[in-house]
Amino acid sequence: MLHYSCDACKRPIHSQNDVRHVVKIEVFPAVEDLPSSPTGLTDEADHLDAMHEILERMGDDDLPFDDGTRSLRFDLCDACRQRFVKNPLGFKTGKHFDFSNN
């Protein structure tokens, strides 16, 4: 039998009594927002030739390269799911005051 725990509060999630919520997050570069390519490629250019050229210029030490793509998966209990849905990025709510150290 599989045992799950909430990735936020670490409380065990019992499969028969509790609801387990799965949160999947994908982080990747927004390619359409990138500036035009320094190689000067157009839509009609042969992209395979350009990729081959780039890979040949890269040395063996450069591989594998990190393109910034990540896939994350979290298990949450119902209480943590409700908090996550209200504030998915975890920003602190309320006003922040900066007081001097007098």
Z-matrix of the N, CA and C atoms (Angstrom, degrees):
N
C 1 1.457
C 2 1.526 1 109.30
N 3 1.308 2 116.48 1 134.84
C 4 1.460 3 121.55 2 178.85
C 5 1.517 4 110.65 3 -80.22
N 6 1.309 5 115.12 4 141.83
C 7 1.461 6 120.97 5 176.96
C 8 1.524 7 107.91 6 -116.21
N 9 1.314 8 115.89 7 132.35
C 10 1.460 9 121.72 8 -179.94
C 11 1.523 10 109.32 9 -117.22
N 12 1.318 11 114.82 10 151.37
C 13 1.460 12 120.72 11 171.31
C 14 1.521 13 107.80 12 -136.16
N 15 1.312 14 115.50 13 153.06
C 16 1.461 15 121.63 14 -179.41
C 17 1.525 16 108.55 15 -69.78
N 18 1.320 17 116.51 16 129.28
C 19 1.461 18 120.59 17 -179.93
C 20 1.524 19 112.46 18 -72.98
N 21 1.333 20 117.85 19 -14.34
C 22 1.466 21 120.40 20 179.47
C 23 1.526 22 111.42 21 -91.87
N 24 1.327 23 117.51 22 -52.70
C 25 1.469 24 120.67 23 -174.79
C 26 1.522 25 113.05 24 -105.39
N 27 1.311 26 118.11 25 -5.46
C 28 1.473 27 125.01 26 177.89
C 29 1.525 28 113.69 27 68.89
N 30 1.334 29 118.28 28 10.17
C 31 1.466 30 121.69 29 178.87
C 32 1.522 31 108.81 30 -73.18
N 33 1.353 32 118.03 31 138.95
C 34 1.471 33 119.38 32 176.43
C 35 1.531 34 110.64 33 -63.50
N 36 1.320 35 116.11 34 141.47
C 37 1.464 36 121.99 35 176.80
C 38 1.525 37 106.68 36 -110.31
N 39 1.324 38 116.06 37 111.83
C 40 1.456 39 121.44 38 -178.75
C 41 1.521 40 109.01 39 -84.57
N 42 1.322 41 116.21 40 123.94
C 43 1.467 42 120.85 41 -172.96
C 44 1.528 43 113.01 42 -64.24
N 45 1.333 44 118.97 43 -24.35
C 46 1.462 45 120.24 44 -178.37
C 47 1.523 46 112.46 45 -90.67
N 48 1.323 47 118.08 46 -26.20
C 49 1.467 48 121.18 47 -175.62
C 50 1.522 49 113.72 48 -105.89
N 51 1.318 50 116.84 49 -33.68
C 52 1.469 51 121.41 50 -172.25
C 53 1.524 52 111.05 51 -109.26
N 54 1.315 53 114.37 52 158.66
C 55 1.463 54 120.69 53 173.49
C 56 1.522 55 107.75 54 -97.28
N 57 1.321 56 116.06 55 129.13
C 58 1.467 57 121.30 56 177.12
C 59 1.516 58 107.52 57 -101.82
N 60 1.331 59 116.13 58 128.11
C 61 1.460 60 122.05 59 179.27
C 62 1.526 61 108.45 60 -107.86
N 63 1.322 62 116.51 61 137.19
C 64 1.458 63 122.21 62 179.66
C 65 1.525 64 108.39 63 -108.12
N 66 1.321 65 115.33 64 128.11
C 67 1.467 66 121.54 65 176.60
C 68 1.525 67 107.00 66 -112.69
N 69 1.326 68 116.39 67 124.28
C 70 1.462 69 121.83 68 177.01
C 71 1.517 70 108.25 69 -114.46
N 72 1.315 71 115.79 70 130.71
C 73 1.463 72 121.63 71 -179.66
C 74 1.523 73 107.97 72 -126.47
N 75 1.319 74 115.99 73 130.34
C 76 1.458 75 121.52 74 174.81
C 77 1.524 76 108.63 75 -115.95
N 78 1.317 77 115.74 76 130.91
C 79 1.463 78 121.88 77 177.44
C 80 1.521 79 107.29 78 -119.04
N 81 1.326 80 115.88 79 124.81
C 82 1.458 81 119.62 80 -178.94
C 83 1.515 82 108.87 81 -153.03
N 84 1.346 83 116.32 82 155.78
C 85 1.463 84 119.30 83 178.66
C 86 1.522 85 110.71 84 -68.43
N 87 1.307 86 116.04 85 140.16
C 88 1.466 87 121.63 86 176.90
C 89 1.518 88 107.32 87 -83.40
N 90 1.303 89 117.00 88 96.55
C 91 1.462 90 122.71 89 -172.59
C 92 1.516 91 111.72 90 -64.60
N 93 1.327 92 117.27 91 -35.82
C 94 1.461 93 118.76 92 -177.13
C 95 1.525 94 112.28 93 -68.74
N 96 1.326 95 118.04 94 -16.75
C 97 1.458 96 121.58 95 179.65
C 98 1.523 97 113.28 96 -92.15
N 99 1.330 98 117.79 97 -6.68
C 100 1.454 99 120.56 98 -177.79
C 101 1.523 100 110.08 99 -72.12
N 102 1.333 101 117.27 100 148.37
C 103 1.470 102 119.44 101 176.59
C 104 1.518 103 109.79 102 -64.83
N 105 1.332 104 115.85 103 167.51
C 106 1.461 105 119.82 104 -177.90
C 107 1.524 106 109.96 105 -59.74
N 108 1.300 107 114.73 106 149.42
C 109 1.457 108 122.09 107 -175.07
C 110 1.524 109 111.37 108 -65.30
N 111 1.342 110 117.70 109 139.46
C 112 1.465 111 119.88 110 177.53
C 113 1.524 112 112.28 111 -68.82
N 114 1.343 113 117.46 112 -15.48
C 115 1.461 114 119.21 113 178.79
C 116 1.511 115 111.45 114 -79.59
N 117 1.344 116 117.87 115 -11.91
C 118 1.448 117 121.16 116 178.57
C 119 1.515 118 113.59 117 77.50
N 120 1.330 119 117.28 118 24.81
C 121 1.457 120 120.18 119 -179.40
C 122 1.519 121 110.97 120 -70.03
N 123 1.286 122 115.74 121 144.73
C 124 1.452 123 121.46 122 172.66
C 125 1.507 124 108.24 123 -112.34
N 126 1.321 125 116.65 124 175.36
C 127 1.459 126 120.52 125 178.63
C 128 1.524 127 111.71 126 -62.25
N 129 1.320 128 117.22 127 -27.69
C 130 1.456 129 121.15 128 -176.85
C 131 1.528 130 112.43 129 -87.72
N 132 1.332 131 117.75 130 -6.09
C 133 1.460 132 120.81 131 -176.84
C 134 1.532 133 110.09 132 -73.53
N 135 1.315 134 115.79 133 158.00
C 136 1.457 135 121.17 134 178.79
C 137 1.522 136 108.45 135 -81.64
N 138 1.312 137 116.88 136 104.41
C 139 1.460 138 121.52 137 -175.16
C 140 1.531 139 111.90 138 -71.12
N 141 1.314 140 118.35 139 -28.24
C 142 1.458 141 120.12 140 177.78
C 143 1.520 142 111.21 141 -65.65
N 144 1.325 143 117.22 142 -40.72
C 145 1.461 144 120.29 143 177.33
C 146 1.524 145 110.80 144 -64.39
N 147 1.319 146 116.63 145 -39.94
C 148 1.469 147 120.14 146 179.64
C 149 1.519 148 110.37 147 -65.46
N 150 1.333 149 117.86 148 -41.85
C 151 1.461 150 120.95 149 179.17
C 152 1.523 151 110.69 150 -65.19
N 153 1.329 152 116.52 151 -40.02
C 154 1.464 153 120.84 152 177.42
C 155 1.530 154 110.53 153 -61.39
N 156 1.314 155 115.98 154 -41.40
C 157 1.466 156 121.27 155 178.61
C 158 1.527 157 111.26 156 -62.39
N 159 1.322 158 116.67 157 -44.01
C 160 1.463 159 121.11 158 179.97
C 161 1.522 160 110.53 159 -64.34
N 162 1.331 161 117.41 160 -44.46
C 163 1.461 162 120.88 161 -179.71
C 164 1.519 163 112.01 162 -65.09
N 165 1.330 164 117.87 163 -34.27
C 166 1.464 165 119.99 164 177.81
C 167 1.524 166 111.44 165 -69.45
N 168 1.343 167 117.34 166 -33.65
C 169 1.465 168 120.86 167 178.94
C 170 1.526 169 111.60 168 -71.61
N 171 1.322 170 116.45 169 -26.77
C 172 1.458 171 120.40 170 -179.55
C 173 1.515 172 109.00 171 -77.75
N 174 1.307 173 116.16 172 140.74
C 175 1.456 174 120.21 173 176.01
C 176 1.524 175 110.29 174 -84.97
N 177 1.322 176 116.39 175 172.82
C 178 1.459 177 120.67 176 179.23
C 179 1.525 178 111.79 177 -64.39
N 180 1.335 179 117.29 178 -27.55
C 181 1.465 180 120.96 179 179.89
C 182 1.523 181 111.73 180 -70.78
N 183 1.323 182 117.64 181 -20.89
C 184 1.463 183 121.53 182 -177.36
C 185 1.517 184 112.88 183 -80.25
N 186 1.309 185 118.86 184 -16.54
C 187 1.458 186 121.95 185 -176.51
C 188 1.511 187 110.23 186 -94.65
N 189 1.281 188 123.18 187 148.85
C 190 1.453 189 124.98 188 -13.97
C 191 1.525 190 110.24 189 -76.77
N 192 1.298 191 117.15 190 147.37
C 193 1.458 192 120.63 191 -179.15
C 194 1.518 193 109.16 192 -92.99
N 195 1.316 194 115.59 193 152.70
C 196 1.451 195 122.60 194 -178.61
C 197 1.521 196 108.47 195 -99.84
N 198 1.318 197 116.27 196 115.55
C 199 1.464 198 119.82 197 -179.39
C 200 1.524 199 111.86 198 -93.19
N 201 1.325 200 117.75 199 3.36
C 202 1.459 201 120.70 200 177.41
C 203 1.514 202 114.00 201 87.68
N 204 1.323 203 118.34 202 4.47
C 205 1.461 204 121.43 203 -178.66
C 206 1.523 205 110.24 204 -82.72
N 207 1.314 206 116.01 205 132.05
C 208 1.467 207 122.47 206 177.45
C 209 1.518 208 109.30 207 -139.77
N 210 1.330 209 116.19 208 142.19
C 211 1.457 210 122.18 209 171.77
C 212 1.525 211 107.24 210 -120.00
N 213 1.313 212 116.46 211 123.94
C 214 1.457 213 121.93 212 -177.20
C 215 1.523 214 109.34 213 -119.45
N 216 1.329 215 116.37 214 146.66
C 217 1.462 216 121.35 215 179.59
C 218 1.520 217 108.31 216 -138.56
N 219 1.336 218 116.66 217 131.74
C 220 1.456 219 122.39 218 -178.48
C 221 1.523 220 110.27 219 -132.28
N 222 1.318 221 116.61 220 144.32
C 223 1.458 222 122.84 221 172.10
C 224 1.518 223 107.66 222 -102.27
N 225 1.338 224 116.66 223 131.40
C 226 1.462 225 121.17 224 -179.26
C 227 1.524 226 110.35 225 -127.44
N 228 1.336 227 115.44 226 145.40
C 229 1.453 228 120.45 227 170.78
C 230 1.534 229 107.54 228 -76.62
N 231 1.322 230 116.43 229 173.13
C 232 1.469 231 119.10 230 -175.35
C 233 1.528 232 112.03 231 -64.69
N 234 1.338 233 117.57 232 -40.38
C 235 1.473 234 120.46 233 -179.39
C 236 1.532 235 111.08 234 -64.24
N 237 1.322 236 116.87 235 -43.30
C 238 1.474 237 119.79 236 179.58
C 239 1.528 238 111.10 237 -70.51
N 240 1.335 239 117.88 238 -31.69
C 241 1.465 240 120.75 239 175.46
C 242 1.518 241 110.57 240 -62.23
N 243 1.348 242 116.36 241 -42.43
C 244 1.464 243 119.54 242 179.42
C 245 1.525 244 110.98 243 -63.18
N 246 1.340 245 117.43 244 -41.07
C 247 1.468 246 120.46 245 177.17
C 248 1.522 247 110.79 246 -66.47
N 249 1.331 248 117.23 247 -39.08
C 250 1.466 249 120.99 248 -179.31
C 251 1.527 250 111.11 249 -65.05
N 252 1.330 251 117.01 250 -42.79
C 253 1.461 252 120.76 251 -178.44
C 254 1.529 253 110.96 252 -64.96
N 255 1.328 254 117.09 253 -35.25
C 256 1.466 255 120.54 254 179.21
C 257 1.523 256 112.24 255 -71.75
N 258 1.348 257 116.82 256 -31.97
C 259 1.454 258 120.93 257 -175.40
C 260 1.535 259 109.19 258 -145.79
N 261 1.336 260 118.44 259 73.15
C 262 1.466 261 120.74 260 -172.10
C 263 1.530 262 115.09 261 -63.24
N 264 1.304 263 118.42 262 -27.74
C 265 1.468 264 120.09 263 -179.60
C 266 1.522 265 112.60 264 -93.28
N 267 1.327 266 117.26 265 -3.38
C 268 1.461 267 120.91 266 175.95
C 269 1.509 268 114.65 267 72.44
N 270 1.327 269 117.39 268 25.03
C 271 1.457 270 119.42 269 177.08
C 272 1.517 271 109.58 270 -67.56
N 273 1.311 272 115.81 271 141.63
C 274 1.458 273 119.89 272 176.14
C 275 1.516 274 108.63 273 -70.62
N 276 1.308 275 115.62 274 130.59
C 277 1.460 276 119.74 275 -179.80
C 278 1.516 277 109.77 276 -90.03
N 279 1.293 278 116.14 277 161.72
C 280 1.449 279 121.01 278 -178.51
C 281 1.506 280 111.36 279 90.40
N 282 1.302 281 115.14 280 171.37
C 283 1.458 282 119.60 281 -178.94
C 284 1.516 283 109.86 282 -83.61
N 285 1.289 284 115.06 283 146.17
C 286 1.458 285 122.29 284 178.40
C 287 1.527 286 107.63 285 -107.33
N 288 1.300 287 115.53 286 124.58
C 289 1.461 288 120.42 287 -179.83
C 290 1.522 289 108.49 288 -108.50
N 291 1.318 290 115.75 289 135.58
C 292 1.465 291 120.94 290 174.84
C 293 1.522 292 108.24 291 -105.39
N 294 1.329 293 114.87 292 109.34
C 295 1.462 294 119.88 293 178.41
C 296 1.521 295 109.12 294 -100.95
N 297 1.323 296 115.27 295 146.90
C 298 1.459 297 119.52 296 178.23
C 299 1.527 298 109.09 297 -75.46
N 300 1.335 299 115.27 298 157.88
C 301 1.466 300 121.55 299 178.61
C 302 1.523 301 109.71 300 -92.37
N 303 1.337 302 117.69 301 74.79
C 304 1.465 303 121.10 302 -178.04
C 305 1.498 304 111.27 303 -79.02
